[in-house]
Amino acid sequence: MSSNIYFSTFHLLRSPRFIRCLNVSRCISSKSCWLKSKKEETNVVSESFSNSKLNEINGEKVDPLSVSNALKFDQTSNFSDSNSNQGENNIFSDDDINAQILNVALQYVPKHGWTVTSIDEAVKELDLSVSAAGIFKRGGTDLVLHFIEECNNSLSMQLASIAKNRSVDSKMSQAEFIEFAIKTRLQMIIPYIDSWPQAMKLMASPIAAPECIQLGAHLMDEIWYYAGDTSTDMSWYSKRATLSAIYIATEIYLLNDKSQDFVNTWAFLHNRMKEVKNLEKFKHSFEEFLSGTFSFFCAGITTAQNIIGINNRSNR
């Protein structure tokens, strides 16, 4: 009976209707209630990319830290007062402005963590009303979820580009492609590694867990899709559950890795992929997969809490 429950749960997670239901509104609010009135346009946000080491796959360069770099902004874009240029269409939606606040807030995470304080600092930098921070009712949790979603979207675009340009006789195997995807996604959290245990704790909270599960399930599906998976039987579920377990185990290892450039973490990931390199032939029951994935997740939260309490790098 438990197998049926697990099957139904994962089938529900795969359903587009479920995904639409779980999408959480980013606290839509009228800009007029929190944007300061100004007679002149105020410069606020534009992308400023910093140089970072690129990975090269099949001749194409891919930036594993593109999200972290892309979310660092200079104040060069414009907002204008609602009372000025009244005849012009407002090109900024509430969602756009909310995202810009959270993007800027990421710059303050290394100092203030995944907290309301980081959001408050972003509001000040953008020269908005202090009430703007109140739009994010879940505080630091909204910041974490925003970061995860942006990272996942960035990875999907990279994988789509690589998959599109892969030749038929490519030497990259499916397992190598998946390993690259997991490594690239985990590299995106390295700039925030000191405070990531705090983020993991927020992800496990009741107000964030449903959306985190949905985002995680979608990420695993995206990786397998661009890796060329076309299965429609029970292996569809087992592959994604197995990949989730590998991802979470590697993420936990990363938090405790003190090696240079996290070489031990990538070796750990490579060894796990070797153990299940024939993922499409994995024969364990679906219930065992789910049990293992859940155990990894619980272990990850426990580890994160321990690190926050006694081994937070930022406290040293």
ABEGO torsion letter per residue (X at the ends): XAAAAAAAAAAAAABAAAAAAABBBAGBBBAAAABBBBABBBBABBBBBBBBBBBBBGGBBBBAAAAAAAABBBBABBBBBAABGAABBBABBAAAAAAAAAAAAAAAAAAAEBBAAAAAAAAAAAGBBAAAAAABAAEAAAAAAAAAAAAAAAAAAAAAAAAAABBAABABBAAAAAAAAAAAAAAAAAAAAAAAAAAAAAAABAAAAAAAAAAAAAAAAAAAAAAGBABABAAAAAAAAAAAAAAAAAAAAAAABABBGGAAAAAAAAAAAAAAABAAABABBAAAAAAAAAAAAAAAAAAAAAAAAAABAAAX
